[in-house]
Amino acid sequence: MTQQGDEVAGKVYLVGAGPGAVDYLTVRAYHLLQTAAVLVHDALVSAELLDLLPLGCERVDVGKRGGKPSPAQSEIDQLLVNLCQQGHQVVRLKSGDPFIFGRSASEIQALKAAECAFEVVPGISSALAAPLLVGIPLTDPVLSSQFVVLTAHDLDLHNWEALACMATLVILMGGRSLGEITQRLVHWGKRGETPVAVIRWAGQPQQQIWSGTLLTIAQQTKGERLSPCIIVIGEVVGLRAYL
């Protein structure tokens, strides 16, 4: 997806970093990082990716961290516009894929309004990569004919009665809400013995995984720092022992 601007020399690339390791970057993302003049990046971007930047590349950390000061989205939007209008080749690096809970729409709207050139470069979403990297298939001919990806940023946005009927759930940003998530699903009829996996730092050297059920996983992970994590709920989690 590309939008051309007529009056600016700079360009902004909204790039998906994938799960974080260099090995899982797209070739396009790899080359853009090696030639960036300015990098504007999220909190979860790994140091391994920053090592790809050329000497002299300016780095701007705009990551949103729970409970800590971080730039407002409107400030990030204006920063990208300003850098582009100054003639820079800017890489806006986002973890996972830019269009999956990546707040890209606001940034694109600001760039379009300012007639700034931009390009969106896809990345591998952690929603897909994390289960795969620990041997959990999201679909299976017998156990899972569908999966749903959701964010736990605001639990009240979701229809938990409907979610409880889905074969497989993949939940992002749910570390702090794990107990409430499991309670809501059991309340709406999902079997308490349904397998659950919590995958922290998927694809990174410090990757961790906890396995349990809807009835046990909250207690098993009590006192653990889970974020950033992906939560997978469904019978397919049990296939990990075989795959």
Biotite code that builds the C-alpha atoms (Angstrom):
import biotite.structure as struc

atoms = struc.array([
    struc.Atom([0.000, 0.000, 0.000], chain_id="A", res_id=1, res_name="MET", atom_name="CA", element="C"),
    struc.Atom([1.611, 3.274, -1.102], chain_id="A", res_id=2, res_name="THR", atom_name="CA", element="C"),
    struc.Atom([0.521, 6.884, -1.082], chain_id="A", res_id=3, res_name="GLN", atom_name="CA", element="C"),
    struc.Atom([2.570, 9.439, -3.029], chain_id="A", res_id=4, res_name="GLN", atom_name="CA", element="C"),
    struc.Atom([2.998, 13.044, -1.955], chain_id="A", res_id=5, res_name="GLY", atom_name="CA", element="C"),
    struc.Atom([3.759, 15.762, -4.500], chain_id="A", res_id=6, res_name="ASP", atom_name="CA", element="C"),
    struc.Atom([5.325, 18.473, -2.402], chain_id="A", res_id=7, res_name="GLU", atom_name="CA", element="C"),
    struc.Atom([7.631, 16.673, 0.021], chain_id="A", res_id=8, res_name="VAL", atom_name="CA", element="C"),
    struc.Atom([10.977, 14.977, -0.528], chain_id="A", res_id=9, res_name="ALA", atom_name="CA", element="C"),
    struc.Atom([10.770, 12.763, 2.534], chain_id="A", res_id=10, res_name="GLY", atom_name="CA", element="C"),
    struc.Atom([8.859, 9.544, 2.996], chain_id="A", res_id=11, res_name="LYS", atom_name="CA", element="C"),
    struc.Atom([7.526, 7.582, 5.960], chain_id="A", res_id=12, res_name="VAL", atom_name="CA", element="C"),
    struc.Atom([7.579, 3.776, 5.979], chain_id="A", res_id=13, res_name="TYR", atom_name="CA", element="C"),
    struc.Atom([5.238, 2.148, 8.483], chain_id="A", res_id=14, res_name="LEU", atom_name="CA", element="C"),
    struc.Atom([7.048, -1.150, 8.963], chain_id="A", res_id=15, res_name="VAL", atom_name="CA", element="C"),
    struc.Atom([6.047, -4.316, 10.809], chain_id="A", res_id=16, res_name="GLY", atom_name="CA", element="C"),
    struc.Atom([8.911, -5.692, 12.901], chain_id="A", res_id=17, res_name="ALA", atom_name="CA", element="C"),
    struc.Atom([7.317, -9.107, 13.358], chain_id="A", res_id=18, res_name="GLY", atom_name="CA", element="C"),
    struc.Atom([7.888, -10.910, 16.670], chain_id="A", res_id=19, res_name="PRO", atom_name="CA", element="C"),
    struc.Atom([11.211, -9.131, 17.177], chain_id="A", res_id=20, res_name="GLY", atom_name="CA", element="C"),
    struc.Atom([14.062, -11.293, 15.877], chain_id="A", res_id=21, res_name="ALA", atom_name="CA", element="C"),
    struc.Atom([15.928, -10.265, 12.725], chain_id="A", res_id=22, res_name="VAL", atom_name="CA", element="C"),
    struc.Atom([15.226, -13.720, 11.279], chain_id="A", res_id=23, res_name="ASP", atom_name="CA", element="C"),
    struc.Atom([11.492, -12.954, 11.136], chain_id="A", res_id=24, res_name="TYR", atom_name="CA", element="C"),
    struc.Atom([11.726, -9.590, 9.359], chain_id="A", res_id=25, res_name="LEU", atom_name="CA", element="C"),
    struc.Atom([10.539, -9.344, 5.782], chain_id="A", res_id=26, res_name="THR", atom_name="CA", element="C"),
    struc.Atom([13.292, -8.649, 3.245], chain_id="A", res_id=27, res_name="VAL", atom_name="CA", element="C"),
    struc.Atom([11.689, -5.250, 2.587], chain_id="A", res_id=28, res_name="ARG", atom_name="CA", element="C"),
    struc.Atom([11.793, -4.334, 6.289], chain_id="A", res_id=29, res_name="ALA", atom_name="CA", element="C"),
    struc.Atom([15.408, -5.482, 6.580], chain_id="A", res_id=30, res_name="TYR", atom_name="CA", element="C"),
    struc.Atom([16.569, -3.219, 3.751], chain_id="A", res_id=31, res_name="HIS", atom_name="CA", element="C"),
    struc.Atom([14.565, -0.233, 4.975], chain_id="A", res_id=32, res_name="LEU", atom_name="CA", element="C"),
    struc.Atom([16.151, -0.452, 8.418], chain_id="A", res_id=33, res_name="LEU", atom_name="CA", element="C"),
    struc.Atom([19.609, -0.499, 6.842], chain_id="A", res_id=34, res_name="GLN", atom_name="CA", element="C"),
    struc.Atom([18.953, 2.735, 4.959], chain_id="A", res_id=35, res_name="THR", atom_name="CA", element="C"),
    struc.Atom([16.782, 4.722, 7.404], chain_id="A", res_id=36, res_name="ALA", atom_name="CA", element="C"),
    struc.Atom([17.673, 8.328, 8.215], chain_id="A", res_id=37, res_name="ALA", atom_name="CA", element="C"),
    struc.Atom([15.305, 8.397, 11.218], chain_id="A", res_id=38, res_name="VAL", atom_name="CA", element="C"),
    struc.Atom([13.785, 5.531, 13.180], chain_id="A", res_id=39, res_name="LEU", atom_name="CA", element="C"),
    struc.Atom([10.601, 6.108, 15.201], chain_id="A", res_id=40, res_name="VAL", atom_name="CA", element="C"),
    struc.Atom([9.967, 2.916, 17.150], chain_id="A", res_id=41, res_name="HIS", atom_name="CA", element="C"),
    struc.Atom([7.689, 1.227, 19.670], chain_id="A", res_id=42, res_name="ASP", atom_name="CA", element="C"),
    struc.Atom([8.652, -0.023, 23.137], chain_id="A", res_id=43, res_name="ALA", atom_name="CA", element="C"),
    struc.Atom([8.782, -3.712, 22.200], chain_id="A", res_id=44, res_name="LEU", atom_name="CA", element="C"),
    struc.Atom([11.287, -3.322, 19.352], chain_id="A", res_id=45, res_name="VAL", atom_name="CA", element="C"),
    struc.Atom([14.380, -5.383, 20.198], chain_id="A", res_id=46, res_name="SER", atom_name="CA", element="C"),
    struc.Atom([17.979, -4.167, 20.360], chain_id="A", res_id=47, res_name="ALA", atom_name="CA", element="C"),
    struc.Atom([18.790, -6.761, 17.709], chain_id="A", res_id=48, res_name="GLU", atom_name="CA", element="C"),
    struc.Atom([16.780, -4.803, 15.150], chain_id="A", res_id=49, res_name="LEU", atom_name="CA", element="C"),
    struc.Atom([18.316, -1.490, 16.205], chain_id="A", res_id=50, res_name="LEU", atom_name="CA", element="C"),
    struc.Atom([21.741, -2.922, 15.371], chain_id="A", res_id=51, res_name="ASP", atom_name="CA", element="C"),
    struc.Atom([20.733, -2.954, 11.689], chain_id="A", res_id=52, res_name="LEU", atom_name="CA", element="C"),
    struc.Atom([20.527, 0.844, 11.524], chain_id="A", res_id=53, res_name="LEU", atom_name="CA", element="C"),
    struc.Atom([23.209, 2.789, 9.674], chain_id="A", res_id=54, res_name="PRO", atom_name="CA", element="C"),
    struc.Atom([25.608, 5.087, 11.505], chain_id="A", res_id=55, res_name="LEU", atom_name="CA", element="C"),
    struc.Atom([24.070, 8.493, 12.062], chain_id="A", res_id=56, res_name="GLY", atom_name="CA", element="C"),
    struc.Atom([20.461, 7.253, 12.016], chain_id="A", res_id=57, res_name="CYS", atom_name="CA", element="C"),
    struc.Atom([18.418, 9.260, 14.504], chain_id="A", res_id=58, res_name="GLU", atom_name="CA", element="C"),
    struc.Atom([16.380, 7.116, 16.919], chain_id="A", res_id=59, res_name="ARG", atom_name="CA", element="C"),
    struc.Atom([13.144, 8.275, 18.527], chain_id="A", res_id=60, res_name="VAL", atom_name="CA", element="C"),
    struc.Atom([11.498, 5.998, 21.102], chain_id="A", res_id=61, res_name="ASP", atom_name="CA", element="C"),
    struc.Atom([7.738, 6.656, 21.243], chain_id="A", res_id=62, res_name="VAL", atom_name="CA", element="C"),
    struc.Atom([6.794, 3.382, 22.899], chain_id="A", res_id=63, res_name="GLY", atom_name="CA", element="C"),
    struc.Atom([3.687, 3.186, 25.042], chain_id="A", res_id=64, res_name="LYS", atom_name="CA", element="C"),
    struc.Atom([4.435, 1.567, 28.403], chain_id="A", res_id=65, res_name="ARG", atom_name="CA", element="C"),
    struc.Atom([1.762, 0.790, 30.974], chain_id="A", res_id=66, res_name="GLY", atom_name="CA", element="C"),
    struc.Atom([1.851, 3.199, 33.894], chain_id="A", res_id=67, res_name="GLY", atom_name="CA", element="C"),
    struc.Atom([4.716, 5.261, 32.516], chain_id="A", res_id=68, res_name="LYS", atom_name="CA", element="C"),
    struc.Atom([4.762, 8.569, 30.604], chain_id="A", res_id=69, res_name="PRO", atom_name="CA", element="C"),
    struc.Atom([4.645, 8.153, 26.832], chain_id="A", res_id=70, res_name="SER", atom_name="CA", element="C"),
    struc.Atom([3.862, 10.429, 23.883], chain_id="A", res_id=71, res_name="PRO", atom_name="CA", element="C"),
    struc.Atom([0.222, 10.905, 22.962], chain_id="A", res_id=72, res_name="ALA", atom_name="CA", element="C"),
    struc.Atom([-0.786, 9.412, 19.619], chain_id="A", res_id=73, res_name="GLN", atom_name="CA", element="C"),
    struc.Atom([-1.419, 12.916, 18.240], chain_id="A", res_id=74, res_name="SER", atom_name="CA", element="C"),
    struc.Atom([2.179, 13.845, 19.108], chain_id="A", res_id=75, res_name="GLU", atom_name="CA", element="C"),
    struc.Atom([3.487, 10.791, 17.256], chain_id="A", res_id=76, res_name="ILE", atom_name="CA", element="C"),
    struc.Atom([1.331, 11.661, 14.247], chain_id="A", res_id=77, res_name="ASP", atom_name="CA", element="C"),
    struc.Atom([2.717, 15.207, 14.128], chain_id="A", res_id=78, res_name="GLN", atom_name="CA", element="C"),
    struc.Atom([6.290, 13.991, 14.619], chain_id="A", res_id=79, res_name="LEU", atom_name="CA", element="C"),
    struc.Atom([6.034, 11.775, 11.531], chain_id="A", res_id=80, res_name="LEU", atom_name="CA", element="C"),
    struc.Atom([4.619, 14.648, 9.490], chain_id="A", res_id=81, res_name="VAL", atom_name="CA", element="C"),
    struc.Atom([7.367, 17.019, 10.650], chain_id="A", res_id=82, res_name="ASN", atom_name="CA", element="C"),
    struc.Atom([10.158, 14.558, 9.879], chain_id="A", res_id=83, res_name="LEU", atom_name="CA", element="C"),
    struc.Atom([8.751, 13.810, 6.445], chain_id="A", res_id=84, res_name="CYS", atom_name="CA", element="C"),
    struc.Atom([8.368, 17.495, 5.597], chain_id="A", res_id=85, res_name="GLN", atom_name="CA", element="C"),
    struc.Atom([11.992, 18.000, 6.580], chain_id="A", res_id=86, res_name="GLN", atom_name="CA", element="C"),
    struc.Atom([12.939, 15.586, 3.808], chain_id="A", res_id=87, res_name="GLY", atom_name="CA", element="C"),
    struc.Atom([13.872, 12.542, 5.889], chain_id="A", res_id=88, res_name="HIS", atom_name="CA", element="C"),
    struc.Atom([13.449, 8.874, 5.009], chain_id="A", res_id=89, res_name="GLN", atom_name="CA", element="C"),
    struc.Atom([11.636, 7.736, 8.152], chain_id="A", res_id=90, res_name="VAL", atom_name="CA", element="C"),
    struc.Atom([11.024, 4.175, 9.328], chain_id="A", res_id=91, res_name="VAL", atom_name="CA", element="C"),
    struc.Atom([8.100, 4.004, 11.770], chain_id="A", res_id=92, res_name="ARG", atom_name="CA", element="C"),
    struc.Atom([8.817, 0.570, 13.242], chain_id="A", res_id=93, res_name="LEU", atom_name="CA", element="C"),
    struc.Atom([5.955, -1.268, 14.930], chain_id="A", res_id=94, res_name="LYS", atom_name="CA", element="C"),
    struc.Atom([6.033, -4.663, 16.604], chain_id="A", res_id=95, res_name="SER", atom_name="CA", element="C"),
    struc.Atom([4.128, -7.377, 14.759], chain_id="A", res_id=96, res_name="GLY", atom_name="CA", element="C"),
    struc.Atom([2.087, -6.083, 11.832], chain_id="A", res_id=97, res_name="ASP", atom_name="CA", element="C"),
    struc.Atom([1.243, -2.365, 11.437], chain_id="A", res_id=98, res_name="PRO", atom_name="CA", element="C"),
    struc.Atom([-2.459, -3.034, 10.867], chain_id="A", res_id=99, res_name="PHE", atom_name="CA", element="C"),
    struc.Atom([-3.067, -5.432, 13.778], chain_id="A", res_id=100, res_name="ILE", atom_name="CA", element="C"),
    struc.Atom([-3.616, -3.281, 16.892], chain_id="A", res_id=101, res_name="PHE", atom_name="CA", element="C"),
    struc.Atom([-0.848, -1.011, 15.599], chain_id="A", res_id=102, res_name="GLY", atom_name="CA", element="C"),
    struc.Atom([-2.580, 2.400, 15.686], chain_id="A", res_id=103, res_name="ARG", atom_name="CA", element="C"),
    struc.Atom([-1.546, 2.969, 12.081], chain_id="A", res_id=104, res_name="SER", atom_name="CA", element="C"),
    struc.Atom([-4.806, 4.552, 10.900], chain_id="A", res_id=105, res_name="ALA", atom_name="CA", element="C"),
    struc.Atom([-4.240, 7.745, 12.894], chain_id="A", res_id=106, res_name="SER", atom_name="CA", element="C"),
    struc.Atom([-0.697, 8.109, 11.579], chain_id="A", res_id=107, res_name="GLU", atom_name="CA", element="C"),
    struc.Atom([-1.746, 7.497, 7.982], chain_id="A", res_id=108, res_name="ILE", atom_name="CA", element="C"),
    struc.Atom([-4.570, 10.013, 8.213], chain_id="A", res_id=109, res_name="GLN", atom_name="CA", element="C"),
    struc.Atom([-2.135, 12.652, 9.490], chain_id="A", res_id=110, res_name="ALA", atom_name="CA", element="C"),
    struc.Atom([0.348, 11.882, 6.697], chain_id="A", res_id=111, res_name="LEU", atom_name="CA", element="C"),
    struc.Atom([-2.365, 12.020, 4.034], chain_id="A", res_id=112, res_name="LYS", atom_name="CA", element="C"),
    struc.Atom([-3.699, 15.320, 5.369], chain_id="A", res_id=113, res_name="ALA", atom_name="CA", element="C"),
    struc.Atom([-0.198, 16.804, 5.133], chain_id="A", res_id=114, res_name="ALA", atom_name="CA", element="C"),
    struc.Atom([0.361, 15.276, 1.666], chain_id="A", res_id=115, res_name="GLU", atom_name="CA", element="C"),
    struc.Atom([3.312, 13.263, 2.919], chain_id="A", res_id=116, res_name="CYS", atom_name="CA", element="C"),
    struc.Atom([4.485, 10.195, 1.021], chain_id="A", res_id=117, res_name="ALA", atom_name="CA", element="C"),
    struc.Atom([4.182, 6.916, 2.894], chain_id="A", res_id=118, res_name="PHE", atom_name="CA", element="C"),
    struc.Atom([4.275, 3.173, 2.466], chain_id="A", res_id=119, res_name="GLU", atom_name="CA", element="C"),
    struc.Atom([2.979, 0.387, 4.713], chain_id="A", res_id=120, res_name="VAL", atom_name="CA", element="C"),
    struc.Atom([5.202, -2.706, 4.969], chain_id="A", res_id=121, res_name="VAL", atom_name="CA", element="C"),
    struc.Atom([3.559, -5.810, 6.466], chain_id="A", res_id=122, res_name="PRO", atom_name="CA", element="C"),
    struc.Atom([5.042, -7.817, 9.307], chain_id="A", res_id=123, res_name="GLY", atom_name="CA", element="C"),
    struc.Atom([4.333, -11.169, 10.933], chain_id="A", res_id=124, res_name="ILE", atom_name="CA", element="C"),
    struc.Atom([1.849, -10.636, 13.743], chain_id="A", res_id=125, res_name="SER", atom_name="CA", element="C"),
    struc.Atom([2.715, -12.163, 17.096], chain_id="A", res_id=126, res_name="SER", atom_name="CA", element="C"),
    struc.Atom([-0.870, -13.437, 17.146], chain_id="A", res_id=127, res_name="ALA", atom_name="CA", element="C"),
    struc.Atom([0.174, -15.897, 14.422], chain_id="A", res_id=128, res_name="LEU", atom_name="CA", element="C"),
    struc.Atom([3.873, -16.330, 15.182], chain_id="A", res_id=129, res_name="ALA", atom_name="CA", element="C"),
    struc.Atom([3.752, -16.945, 18.945], chain_id="A", res_id=130, res_name="ALA", atom_name="CA", element="C"),
    struc.Atom([1.540, -20.065, 18.830], chain_id="A", res_id=131, res_name="PRO", atom_name="CA", element="C"),
    struc.Atom([3.523, -21.460, 15.901], chain_id="A", res_id=132, res_name="LEU", atom_name="CA", element="C"),
    struc.Atom([6.869, -20.938, 17.631], chain_id="A", res_id=133, res_name="LEU", atom_name="CA", element="C"),
    struc.Atom([5.778, -23.052, 20.607], chain_id="A", res_id=134, res_name="VAL", atom_name="CA", element="C"),
    struc.Atom([4.104, -25.766, 18.518], chain_id="A", res_id=135, res_name="GLY", atom_name="CA", element="C"),
    struc.Atom([0.442, -24.742, 18.786], chain_id="A", res_id=136, res_name="ILE", atom_name="CA", element="C"),
    struc.Atom([-1.560, -24.818, 15.518], chain_id="A", res_id=137, res_name="PRO", atom_name="CA", element="C"),
    struc.Atom([-4.421, -22.326, 15.521], chain_id="A", res_id=138, res_name="LEU", atom_name="CA", element="C"),
    struc.Atom([-6.524, -24.516, 13.253], chain_id="A", res_id=139, res_name="THR", atom_name="CA", element="C"),
    struc.Atom([-7.049, -28.255, 13.137], chain_id="A", res_id=140, res_name="ASP", atom_name="CA", element="C"),
    struc.Atom([-9.447, -30.386, 11.066], chain_id="A", res_id=141, res_name="PRO", atom_name="CA", element="C"),
    struc.Atom([-10.992, -31.823, 14.218], chain_id="A", res_id=142, res_name="VAL", atom_name="CA", element="C"),
    struc.Atom([-10.302, -29.419, 17.087], chain_id="A", res_id=143, res_name="LEU", atom_name="CA", element="C"),
    struc.Atom([-10.461, -25.937, 15.566], chain_id="A", res_id=144, res_name="SER", atom_name="CA", element="C"),
    struc.Atom([-12.246, -24.805, 12.429], chain_id="A", res_id=145, res_name="SER", atom_name="CA", element="C"),
    struc.Atom([-11.833, -21.132, 13.386], chain_id="A", res_id=146, res_name="GLN", atom_name="CA", element="C"),
    struc.Atom([-9.808, -18.808, 15.594], chain_id="A", res_id=147, res_name="PHE", atom_name="CA", element="C"),
    struc.Atom([-10.460, -15.291, 16.861], chain_id="A", res_id=148, res_name="VAL", atom_name="CA", element="C"),
    struc.Atom([-7.821, -12.653, 17.600], chain_id="A", res_id=149, res_name="VAL", atom_name="CA", element="C"),
    struc.Atom([-8.677, -9.946, 20.125], chain_id="A", res_id=150, res_name="LEU", atom_name="CA", element="C"),
    struc.Atom([-7.051, -7.437, 22.434], chain_id="A", res_id=151, res_name="THR", atom_name="CA", element="C"),
    struc.Atom([-7.639, -7.373, 26.170], chain_id="A", res_id=152, res_name="ALA", atom_name="CA", element="C"),
    struc.Atom([-7.109, -3.626, 26.326], chain_id="A", res_id=153, res_name="HIS", atom_name="CA", element="C"),
    struc.Atom([-10.790, -3.152, 27.216], chain_id="A", res_id=154, res_name="ASP", atom_name="CA", element="C"),
    struc.Atom([-12.577, -6.381, 28.114], chain_id="A", res_id=155, res_name="LEU", atom_name="CA", element="C"),
    struc.Atom([-16.010, -4.778, 28.097], chain_id="A", res_id=156, res_name="ASP", atom_name="CA", element="C"),
    struc.Atom([-15.780, -4.179, 24.338], chain_id="A", res_id=157, res_name="LEU", atom_name="CA", element="C"),
    struc.Atom([-16.186, -7.887, 23.629], chain_id="A", res_id=158, res_name="HIS", atom_name="CA", element="C"),
    struc.Atom([-19.144, -10.261, 23.502], chain_id="A", res_id=159, res_name="ASN", atom_name="CA", element="C"),
    struc.Atom([-17.884, -12.936, 25.891], chain_id="A", res_id=160, res_name="TRP", atom_name="CA", element="C"),
    struc.Atom([-20.904, -15.156, 25.370], chain_id="A", res_id=161, res_name="GLU", atom_name="CA", element="C"),
    struc.Atom([-19.992, -15.367, 21.675], chain_id="A", res_id=162, res_name="ALA", atom_name="CA", element="C"),
    struc.Atom([-16.270, -15.750, 22.386], chain_id="A", res_id=163, res_name="LEU", atom_name="CA", element="C"),
    struc.Atom([-16.948, -18.664, 24.711], chain_id="A", res_id=164, res_name="ALA", atom_name="CA", element="C"),
    struc.Atom([-18.373, -20.531, 21.698], chain_id="A", res_id=165, res_name="CYS", atom_name="CA", element="C"),
    struc.Atom([-15.277, -20.048, 19.531], chain_id="A", res_id=166, res_name="MET", atom_name="CA", element="C"),
    struc.Atom([-12.912, -22.996, 19.111], chain_id="A", res_id=167, res_name="ALA", atom_name="CA", element="C"),
    struc.Atom([-9.674, -21.038, 19.598], chain_id="A", res_id=168, res_name="THR", atom_name="CA", element="C"),
    struc.Atom([-8.976, -17.600, 21.059], chain_id="A", res_id=169, res_name="LEU", atom_name="CA", element="C"),
    struc.Atom([-5.749, -15.640, 20.639], chain_id="A", res_id=170, res_name="VAL", atom_name="CA", element="C"),
    struc.Atom([-5.582, -12.721, 23.069], chain_id="A", res_id=171, res_name="ILE", atom_name="CA", element="C"),
    struc.Atom([-3.048, -9.895, 22.918], chain_id="A", res_id=172, res_name="LEU", atom_name="CA", element="C"),
    struc.Atom([-2.241, -7.494, 25.771], chain_id="A", res_id=173, res_name="MET", atom_name="CA", element="C"),
    struc.Atom([-3.955, -9.786, 28.273], chain_id="A", res_id=174, res_name="GLY", atom_name="CA", element="C"),
    struc.Atom([-1.269, -10.443, 30.872], chain_id="A", res_id=175, res_name="GLY", atom_name="CA", element="C"),
    struc.Atom([-2.787, -8.210, 33.542], chain_id="A", res_id=176, res_name="ARG", atom_name="CA", element="C"),
    struc.Atom([-6.327, -9.408, 32.828], chain_id="A", res_id=177, res_name="SER", atom_name="CA", element="C"),
    struc.Atom([-5.703, -13.161, 32.640], chain_id="A", res_id=178, res_name="LEU", atom_name="CA", element="C"),
    struc.Atom([-7.780, -14.007, 35.705], chain_id="A", res_id=179, res_name="GLY", atom_name="CA", element="C"),
    struc.Atom([-10.745, -11.941, 34.595], chain_id="A", res_id=180, res_name="GLU", atom_name="CA", element="C"),
    struc.Atom([-10.557, -13.353, 31.065], chain_id="A", res_id=181, res_name="ILE", atom_name="CA", element="C"),
    struc.Atom([-10.711, -16.940, 32.306], chain_id="A", res_id=182, res_name="THR", atom_name="CA", element="C"),
    struc.Atom([-13.555, -16.123, 34.711], chain_id="A", res_id=183, res_name="GLN", atom_name="CA", element="C"),
    struc.Atom([-15.645, -14.514, 31.978], chain_id="A", res_id=184, res_name="ARG", atom_name="CA", element="C"),
    struc.Atom([-15.185, -17.447, 29.608], chain_id="A", res_id=185, res_name="LEU", atom_name="CA", element="C"),
    struc.Atom([-16.101, -20.024, 32.254], chain_id="A", res_id=186, res_name="VAL", atom_name="CA", element="C"),
    struc.Atom([-19.092, -17.901, 33.282], chain_id="A", res_id=187, res_name="HIS", atom_name="CA", element="C"),
    struc.Atom([-20.383, -17.964, 29.706], chain_id="A", res_id=188, res_name="TRP", atom_name="CA", element="C"),
    struc.Atom([-20.061, -21.720, 29.390], chain_id="A", res_id=189, res_name="GLY", atom_name="CA", element="C"),
    struc.Atom([-16.570, -22.512, 28.138], chain_id="A", res_id=190, res_name="LYS", atom_name="CA", element="C"),
    struc.Atom([-15.346, -25.748, 29.668], chain_id="A", res_id=191, res_name="ARG", atom_name="CA", element="C"),
    struc.Atom([-13.137, -25.101, 32.689], chain_id="A", res_id=192, res_name="GLY", atom_name="CA", element="C"),
    struc.Atom([-10.678, -27.802, 31.559], chain_id="A", res_id=193, res_name="GLU", atom_name="CA", element="C"),
    struc.Atom([-10.081, -26.013, 28.231], chain_id="A", res_id=194, res_name="THR", atom_name="CA", element="C"),
    struc.Atom([-6.288, -25.826, 27.719], chain_id="A", res_id=195, res_name="PRO", atom_name="CA", element="C"),
    struc.Atom([-4.568, -22.440, 27.934], chain_id="A", res_id=196, res_name="VAL", atom_name="CA", element="C"),
    struc.Atom([-1.049, -21.345, 26.995], chain_id="A", res_id=197, res_name="ALA", atom_name="CA", element="C"),
    struc.Atom([0.552, -18.039, 27.943], chain_id="A", res_id=198, res_name="VAL", atom_name="CA", element="C"),
    struc.Atom([3.555, -17.186, 25.749], chain_id="A", res_id=199, res_name="ILE", atom_name="CA", element="C"),
    struc.Atom([5.847, -14.364, 26.869], chain_id="A", res_id=200, res_name="ARG", atom_name="CA", element="C"),
    struc.Atom([8.435, -12.747, 24.576], chain_id="A", res_id=201, res_name="TRP", atom_name="CA", element="C"),
    struc.Atom([7.646, -15.136, 21.719], chain_id="A", res_id=202, res_name="ALA", atom_name="CA", element="C"),
    struc.Atom([10.577, -15.650, 19.376], chain_id="A", res_id=203, res_name="GLY", atom_name="CA", element="C"),
    struc.Atom([13.053, -13.964, 21.733], chain_id="A", res_id=204, res_name="GLN", atom_name="CA", element="C"),
    struc.Atom([15.891, -15.650, 23.679], chain_id="A", res_id=205, res_name="PRO", atom_name="CA", element="C"),
    struc.Atom([13.972, -14.973, 26.921], chain_id="A", res_id=206, res_name="GLN", atom_name="CA", element="C"),
    struc.Atom([10.795, -16.667, 25.654], chain_id="A", res_id=207, res_name="GLN", atom_name="CA", element="C"),
    struc.Atom([8.689, -18.326, 28.374], chain_id="A", res_id=208, res_name="GLN", atom_name="CA", element="C"),
    struc.Atom([5.530, -20.407, 28.240], chain_id="A", res_id=209, res_name="ILE", atom_name="CA", element="C"),
    struc.Atom([3.022, -21.460, 30.893], chain_id="A", res_id=210, res_name="TRP", atom_name="CA", element="C"),
    struc.Atom([0.437, -24.171, 30.190], chain_id="A", res_id=211, res_name="SER", atom_name="CA", element="C"),
    struc.Atom([-2.708, -24.901, 32.162], chain_id="A", res_id=212, res_name="GLY", atom_name="CA", element="C"),
    struc.Atom([-6.486, -24.696, 31.878], chain_id="A", res_id=213, res_name="THR", atom_name="CA", element="C"),
    struc.Atom([-9.092, -21.988, 32.275], chain_id="A", res_id=214, res_name="LEU", atom_name="CA", element="C"),
    struc.Atom([-9.482, -23.082, 35.897], chain_id="A", res_id=215, res_name="LEU", atom_name="CA", element="C"),
    struc.Atom([-5.764, -23.267, 36.755], chain_id="A", res_id=216, res_name="THR", atom_name="CA", element="C"),
    struc.Atom([-3.721, -20.847, 34.625], chain_id="A", res_id=217, res_name="ILE", atom_name="CA", element="C"),
    struc.Atom([-4.339, -17.716, 36.709], chain_id="A", res_id=218, res_name="ALA", atom_name="CA", element="C"),
    struc.Atom([-3.094, -19.446, 39.864], chain_id="A", res_id=219, res_name="GLN", atom_name="CA", element="C"),
    struc.Atom([-0.157, -21.026, 38.015], chain_id="A", res_id=220, res_name="GLN", atom_name="CA", element="C"),
    struc.Atom([1.060, -17.630, 36.826], chain_id="A", res_id=221, res_name="THR", atom_name="CA", element="C"),
    struc.Atom([0.314, -15.723, 40.036], chain_id="A", res_id=222, res_name="LYS", atom_name="CA", element="C"),
    struc.Atom([3.181, -13.357, 40.836], chain_id="A", res_id=223, res_name="GLY", atom_name="CA", element="C"),
    struc.Atom([4.769, -13.774, 37.391], chain_id="A", res_id=224, res_name="GLU", atom_name="CA", element="C"),
    struc.Atom([5.401, -10.873, 35.061], chain_id="A", res_id=225, res_name="ARG", atom_name="CA", element="C"),
    struc.Atom([3.505, -11.968, 31.945], chain_id="A", res_id=226, res_name="LEU", atom_name="CA", element="C"),
    struc.Atom([3.676, -8.968, 29.627], chain_id="A", res_id=227, res_name="SER", atom_name="CA", element="C"),
    struc.Atom([4.319, -8.885, 26.762], chain_id="A", res_id=228, res_name="PRO", atom_name="CA", element="C"),
    struc.Atom([2.430, -12.081, 26.119], chain_id="A", res_id=229, res_name="CYS", atom_name="CA", element="C"),
    struc.Atom([0.053, -13.908, 23.829], chain_id="A", res_id=230, res_name="ILE", atom_name="CA", element="C"),
    struc.Atom([-2.683, -16.019, 25.409], chain_id="A", res_id=231, res_name="ILE", atom_name="CA", element="C"),
    struc.Atom([-3.981, -19.001, 23.439], chain_id="A", res_id=232, res_name="VAL", atom_name="CA", element="C"),
    struc.Atom([-7.166, -20.701, 24.636], chain_id="A", res_id=233, res_name="ILE", atom_name="CA", element="C"),
    struc.Atom([-8.576, -23.832, 23.031], chain_id="A", res_id=234, res_name="GLY", atom_name="CA", element="C"),
    struc.Atom([-8.199, -27.575, 22.583], chain_id="A", res_id=235, res_name="GLU", atom_name="CA", element="C"),
    struc.Atom([-5.395, -27.022, 20.031], chain_id="A", res_id=236, res_name="VAL", atom_name="CA", element="C"),
    struc.Atom([-3.103, -26.031, 22.915], chain_id="A", res_id=237, res_name="VAL", atom_name="CA", element="C"),
    struc.Atom([-3.053, -29.726, 23.839], chain_id="A", res_id=238, res_name="GLY", atom_name="CA", element="C"),
    struc.Atom([-1.466, -30.564, 20.463], chain_id="A", res_id=239, res_name="LEU", atom_name="CA", element="C"),
    struc.Atom([1.773, -28.888, 21.585], chain_id="A", res_id=240, res_name="ARG", atom_name="CA", element="C"),
    struc.Atom([2.806, -32.103, 23.329], chain_id="A", res_id=241, res_name="ALA", atom_name="CA", element="C"),
    struc.Atom([2.768, -33.911, 19.953], chain_id="A", res_id=242, res_name="TYR", atom_name="CA", element="C"),
    struc.Atom([4.052, -31.195, 17.606], chain_id="A", res_id=243, res_name="LEU", atom_name="CA", element="C"),
])
